[in-house]
Every structure is written in C-alpha cells, then in structure tokens.
Amino acid sequence: MQAIRLLGASLRIQLLAWIFLTLIGAICINLYRSFLTANTTANLIFDQTLMASARVTADDVTVDEAGSSADRRKAAADGQNSGRHKQLELILPI
C-alpha cells in the first residue's frame, strides 16, 4: 500500500504515466484513421475495377430485335492459352 502511495507521489512516475497515456491515445487515433483511409481506398479500387469490367462487358454485347448477343473469348478447355478461342453467343430476350 505504501509503494502505491510512493509511486503516486513521484513526479517522474506521474509525468511518465501522462506521456504514455498520451502516446497510447495518439496511436489508437492513428490506427483508426489508417483503417478508414485503407477502407476508402479499397472501396475506390473495387468500384473502378467493377466499372472497367462493366465497360468491357458492355462493349461486347450487341442488342437487336431478337435479343442480345455477346462475343466471349474463352481459353482452351485444358486451361492453356493456346491462341485458339471459342465464340459463345448468348441470346437473351429483352
């Protein structure tokens, strides 16, 4: 019990405690702000990637009176990109 009173009476210990508490608070705020920045950046990158994918898909789709058709290039069935492509035509009623 006396040791706790001695620690509380020591100006060095009080100063050190205030410095550490301030430092811990600053670290917590920095971590939270870093998380928000990383989350915003990840959402922006995801949105741009999704938009680019939609643009590529929209470029390949043509719409006529019978429906829509899409020209898709797929790799060979064995998974190797041998330069041979298949054409897939989708007929979707609109």
N, C-alpha and C positions, 0 to 999 in steps of 0.2 A: 504494500500500500504506500509506503514511503517512497519507493522507487518511482511510482507513477507521479507522485507529487513533485519529486525532484525533476522528472522529465518535463512536467508542465511548467515548472519554474525556470527551466533553462531557456534562455533567449535563443540559443543556437538551434535547439530542437524545435522550437516554435517556428523559427524562420525556415528551417529545412522542411517542416511539415507544410507550411504555406507554399513554398516553392514546388514541392512535389504535387500538392493538390492542384495548383495552377497548371503544372505541366500535364498532369493526367487529364484535366479538363480540356486543355488545348488539343491533346492527342485524340480524345473522343470526338471533339468537334471536327477535327481534320479527317478522321476516319469516316464520319457521317457524310461530310461534303464530298469526299473522294468517291464514296459509294454512289451518291446522287449523280455525280459527273459521269462515272463509268456506266451507270444505268441509262442515262440520257444518250450517251454516245452509242451504246449497244442498240438502243431503240432506233436511233437515226440510221445506223448502218443496216439494220434489219429492214427498215422501211425503204431505204434506197435499193437494197437488193431485191426486195419484193416488187418494187416498181419497175426495175430493169427486167425482171423475169416476166412481168405482165406485158411490158412493151415488146419483148421478143415473141411472146405467145401471140400478141395481137398482130404483129407483122406477118405471122404465118397463117393466120385464119382469114379466109375469104368468105363472105356471106353472099348468097344468091337466093333465088326464089325457092329452090328446093331445100335449102337449109344452109349449113355452114360446113366447110371442109378445111382440114388442116393438113399441112405437109410437114411431117415429122421425120427427122433422120434418126435412125437408131443404129447402134453398133451391131456388129455381127453377133450371132447367138452365143458364140464361145467367149464373148467378153473382150475380145481383141479388136482394136480399131484397125481393121484391115483396109479401110478405104471404101468398102462396099457398104452401101446404105440401103435401107428398106424405106418404102414410102407407105405411110399409113394415112388413110383418108377417113375422116370422121364425118358422118352425116348426122347432123343434129337438126331436128325440126325447130323452127323459130316461131 
